[in-house]
Amino acid sequence: MSWIEALVLGIIQGLTEFLPVSSSGHLIIGGEFFGLKGEENLTFAIVVHAATVLSTIVVLRREISSLIQGFFCFEWNEETQLAAKIFLSMIPVAIVGLFFKDYVEALFGNGLLPVGCMLLLTAVLLAFSYYTKPRLKENISYKDAFIIGLAQSLAVLPGLSRSGSTIATGLLLGNKKELVAKFSFLMVIIPILGEAFLDLMKGGFSPAASGISTVSLITGFVAAFLSGTLACKWMIRLVSKGKLIYFAYYCVLVGLSAIIYSLI
């Protein structure tokens, strides 16, 4: 992977991590375009996902700081309850990561057909969340947090958007738009950083193990961080205005294109 390819893929990752169009799916499509192999593509994906988590921390630094301060008051306050809901939401994806990680990683080498199908499913979820008008709730309940966590665990499939799945699920459950958007971005921080840390301990980030040069890894990381910071701010505003239906159209277009390309 050249540094120019890393730059392009890093920008793609940063933008699509927060927009409901599947960053993993777009990385696979980009990797197919550049001729990258599955293992190389997977290692790079972990690096740039860590970068976008850091961009989440930067954008939501006030919410995270308030969350940490409230948690360490050791009282059952609003911040502690939110932290408990976030941890609850992470249980499903932790189970998938521990017991089904190898199977999920194998999907990264199965071409564009599954990616296209999952993009179509993302479009369906976004359309349902747009046209369904449930009664709004004041706060995300523990039950809703767990259900949103289930949606996140399914979004490990390449092409099924994590932000699209979690935000659409939260909206279908009747949660307020901006609230569920921030919850969606907060709940992914620990799982992705944990995945990156485990890969680092196994040597997955070393140029020798990954087959990717240090320059390319750094370039991809920086590109994903900067573009992710912009996309995160933009996405929160878009969700609050309820304009996710346009991304459903986009997912249908890209999904069908990926399916057709894989069949010819």
Order of alpha helices (4+ residues) and beta strands (2+ residues): alpha-alpha-alpha-alpha-alpha-alpha-alpha-alpha-alpha-alpha-alpha-alpha-alpha-alpha
